[in-house]
Amino acid sequence: MSLTVGRGPFGKDPAGRFNVEIKPPGALLFWDPVDYRVRALLGGKTVLDSRRVMMLHETGRLPVWHFPEEDLQVDLEPSSKVISTPEKGEIRYRSVRVGERVVPDAVWSYPDPPEEASFLAGYVALEWEAFDEWFVEDEQAFGHPRDPYSRIDVWKTTRNVRVLVDDEAVADSRRAKILFETGLPPRYYLPPEDVRTELLAPSSKKTRCAYKGSASYWHLDVGGRRHNNLVWAYPDPQHDAEPVRDYLCFFNERVDLEIDGELSERPRTQWSRG
């Protein structure tokens, strides 16, 4: 995930602790250079091509790429959208036109940032979903910019992992793989043979992770109750999730997870509620 999101060190609810108390008056900002080329396309036209990329890390938010405004290759049109923030000052939006297509409020900038955030002056950021394609060097990027400080490790375990829903065991395995991802709770991925897959019903939900790829979801029906989108897998993962290809994972925020007979505490995340 991120230094600044979830339980990352600069998030709103960090898992660890520093030897000093860090209490900024608002959001903490960290401005960091990124040493690769980034391009954004709209309607087949390159609207941005930059080799001078900066990344803004901000408390409670995913990191965002910023670019010198002169690296834009398209004219911007005025927008009435303006937001004021204590940490970054006034944020002014503009729209992008490519031929007859206009994407409103697709680009924002900081006309007069406060002194402590003066590094933002002259830079623009682009709304990720407003553009059709993104490329890092010559590889297409999905989801959102990757945080260079995020890490994913996957480890096999022979510990007994049991998943209980409404006091009923729905999975039992000694062949789990634990996926550790920066700022997120450990995720226990189980081979389908160790899950009561007859309780699963396919969901139309799909999500895209910038690190792990596209996830497919299932509902779980147990005890006459349906638990929506409780289980997911990566059938065609990107390289970070290759070790858990086709393995099934439950939101441990919403199930009872036993590890070697001990009940694990449910983590607190944005997925704690279905």
C-alpha positions in Angstrom: 0.0 0.0 0.0 1.8 3.1 1.2 3.8 4.9 3.8 0.8 7.2 4.4 -2.3 4.9 4.0 -3.7 2.3 6.3 -1.4 1.3 9.1 1.8 2.6 7.3 4.2 4.6 9.5 2.7 8.0 8.4 -0.9 6.8 8.2 -3.6 7.9 10.5 -3.4 4.6 12.6 0.2 3.3 12.3 1.0 -0.2 13.4 4.4 0.7 14.7 5.9 3.6 16.6 8.7 6.1 16.4 11.0 7.1 19.2 9.6 10.6 19.0 6.1 11.8 18.7 5.2 13.2 15.2 2.1 15.4 15.3 1.9 17.7 12.3 -0.9 20.3 12.5 -2.6 18.6 9.6 -1.6 16.1 6.9 2.1 15.3 6.7 3.6 15.8 3.2 6.6 14.1 1.7 7.9 15.2 -1.7 10.0 12.6 -3.4 11.7 12.2 -6.9 10.8 9.2 -9.1 13.5 8.2 -11.6 11.3 6.8 -14.4 9.4 8.1 -17.4 5.6 8.4 -17.1 3.1 8.9 -20.0 -0.7 9.4 -20.0 -2.9 8.8 -23.0 -6.4 10.0 -23.8 -8.2 8.9 -27.0 -4.9 7.5 -28.3 -3.1 10.8 -27.9 -0.2 11.3 -25.5 -1.3 14.1 -23.2 1.7 13.9 -20.8 5.2 12.7 -21.3 7.5 13.3 -18.3 11.0 12.3 -17.2 10.8 14.7 -14.2 8.3 12.9 -12.0 7.8 13.8 -8.4 5.6 11.8 -6.0 3.6 13.4 -3.2 3.0 11.3 -0.1 0.2 12.7 2.1 -1.3 11.4 5.3 -4.4 9.2 4.6 -4.0 9.3 0.9 -2.4 7.1 -1.8 0.8 8.7 -3.3 0.2 10.9 -6.4 2.5 11.6 -9.2 3.2 15.3 -10.0 4.8 16.7 -13.2 6.2 20.0 -14.4 3.3 21.7 -16.2 5.4 22.1 -19.3 5.5 18.3 -19.7 1.8 18.4 -20.7 1.3 18.0 -24.4 -2.3 19.3 -24.5 -4.0 22.6 -23.9 -6.0 22.9 -20.7 -9.4 24.6 -20.4 -10.7 26.6 -17.4 -12.8 24.9 -14.7 -14.8 26.4 -11.9 -13.6 23.7 -9.4 -11.4 25.1 -6.6 -10.6 23.4 -3.3 -8.8 25.1 -0.4 -6.6 23.0 2.0 -4.5 24.1 4.9 -1.4 22.0 3.9 -1.4 22.7 0.1 -3.3 26.0 -0.2 -5.7 26.5 -3.1 -6.1 23.6 -5.5 -7.3 24.7 -8.9 -8.7 22.3 -11.5 -8.7 22.4 -15.2 -10.2 20.3 -18.0 -8.5 18.5 -20.9 -9.7 18.5 -24.5 -8.6 16.0 -27.1 -10.5 16.7 -30.4 -14.2 16.7 -29.5 -13.7 14.9 -26.2 -13.5 17.0 -23.0 -12.6 15.5 -19.7 -13.7 17.9 -16.9 -11.5 18.6 -13.9 -8.8 16.2 -15.0 -5.8 18.2 -14.0 -5.1 20.2 -10.8 -2.3 22.5 -9.7 -1.4 24.8 -6.8 -1.2 28.5 -7.9 0.0 29.8 -4.6 1.1 27.0 -2.1 2.1 27.9 1.5 5.8 28.3 2.1 6.2 24.9 3.7 4.8 23.3 0.6 6.4 25.7 -1.9 7.8 22.7 -3.8 4.3 22.2 -5.3 4.5 25.4 -7.3 4.7 24.8 -11.1 3.6 21.2 -10.9 0.4 19.5 -12.0 -1.3 16.3 -11.0 -3.6 14.2 -13.2 -6.8 12.4 -12.1 -5.9 8.8 -12.8 -9.3 7.6 -13.9 -9.7 10.5 -16.3 -7.2 9.1 -18.7 -7.4 5.9 -20.8 -3.9 4.6 -20.4 -0.8 5.1 -18.2 2.7 3.9 -19.0 5.8 3.7 -16.8 8.7 3.5 -19.3 7.1 1.1 -21.9 5.0 -1.0 -19.5 1.3 -0.2 -18.9 0.4 0.7 -15.4 -2.9 0.0 -13.7 -4.9 1.0 -10.6 -2.8 3.9 -9.3 0.9 4.9 -9.0 3.0 2.4 -7.2 4.5 3.5 -4.0 8.3 2.9 -4.2 8.3 2.2 -0.5 5.7 -0.5 -0.7 6.8 -4.1 -0.5 5.1 -7.5 -0.9 6.5 -10.7 0.5 4.9 -14.1 0.3 5.8 -16.9 2.7 4.7 -20.6 2.8 3.5 -21.8 6.2 2.6 -25.2 7.7 0.8 -23.6 10.6 -2.8 -24.7 10.8 -5.0 -22.0 9.4 -8.8 -22.3 9.9 -11.4 -19.8 8.8 -14.7 -19.7 10.6 -17.8 -17.8 9.6 -20.8 -17.7 12.0 -19.0 -20.3 14.0 -18.8 -22.7 11.1 -15.5 -23.8 9.6 -15.3 -22.9 6.0 -11.5 -23.6 5.4 -8.8 -25.6 7.1 -5.3 -25.7 5.7 -1.6 -26.4 6.5 -0.6 -25.3 3.1 -1.4 -21.6 3.3 0.8 -18.8 1.9 0.9 -15.5 3.9 1.1 -12.3 1.8 2.7 -9.4 3.7 2.1 -6.0 2.1 3.2 -2.6 3.4 0.5 -0.9 5.5 -2.0 -3.9 5.3 -2.7 -6.8 7.6 -1.2 -10.2 6.7 -3.4 -12.0 4.2 -3.7 -15.8 4.3 -4.1 -17.4 0.9 -5.4 -21.0 0.9 -5.4 -23.6 -1.9 -8.9 -24.2 -3.2 -8.8 -27.8 -2.1 -8.6 -26.7 1.5 -11.7 -24.4 1.2 -15.3 -25.5 1.2 -15.8 -24.1 -2.3 -19.3 -25.5 -2.5 -20.3 -22.6 -0.3 -19.0 -20.0 -2.8 -21.0 -18.2 -5.4 -19.3 -16.1 -8.1 -19.6 -12.3 -7.8 -19.4 -9.8 -10.7 -17.1 -7.7 -8.6 -13.5 -7.1 -9.9 -10.8 -4.9 -8.5 -7.4 -3.9 -9.8 -4.3 -3.6 -7.6 -1.3 -1.7 -8.9 0.9 -4.3 -7.4 -0.9 -7.7 -7.6 -3.2 -7.4 -10.6 -6.9 -8.0 -11.2 -8.9 -9.8 -8.4 -12.0 -11.9 -8.8 -14.5 -12.2 -5.9 -17.0 -14.7 -4.5 -19.9 -14.5 -2.0 -20.1 -17.1 0.8 -23.3 -18.7 1.7 -23.3 -20.3 5.2 -26.0 -20.9 7.8 -28.7 -19.4 5.5 -26.8 -16.1 5.3 -24.9 -14.6 2.4 -21.7 -12.8 3.0 -21.1 -10.6 0.0 -17.7 -10.4 -1.7 -15.9 -12.1 1.2 -13.4 -14.2 -0.8 -11.1 -13.2 -3.6 -8.3 -14.6 -5.7 -5.8 -13.5 -8.4 -6.3 -15.9 -11.4 -3.9 -14.0 -13.6 -1.6 -12.0 -11.2 1.1 -9.5 -11.8 4.5 -10.7 -10.6 4.1 -9.5 -7.0 1.2 -12.0 -6.5 2.4 -14.8 -8.7 3.0 -17.1 -5.6 -0.7 -16.9 -4.7 -2.1 -17.5 -8.2 -5.6 -19.1 -7.9 -5.3 -19.3 -4.1 -8.4 -18.1 -2.1 -8.3 -15.4 0.5 -10.9 -14.3 3.1 -11.2 -10.8 4.5 -9.8 -11.5 8.0 -11.5 -8.3 9.1 -14.9 -10.1 8.7 -14.2 -13.7 9.6 -12.7 -15.6 12.6 -9.2 -16.7 11.8 -7.6 -19.4 13.9 -3.8 -19.9 13.6 -2.7 -23.1 15.3 -5.8 -23.0 17.4 -5.4 -19.4 18.6 -8.1 -16.9 17.5 -6.5 -13.9 15.7 -7.7 -10.4 16.4 -9.6 -8.9 13.5 -7.6 -6.1 11.9 -9.2 -2.6 11.5 -9.2 -1.5 7.9 -11.5 0.2 5.3 -12.7 -3.4 4.6 -13.9 -4.1 8.1 -17.5 -3.7 6.9 -18.8 -5.6 3.9 
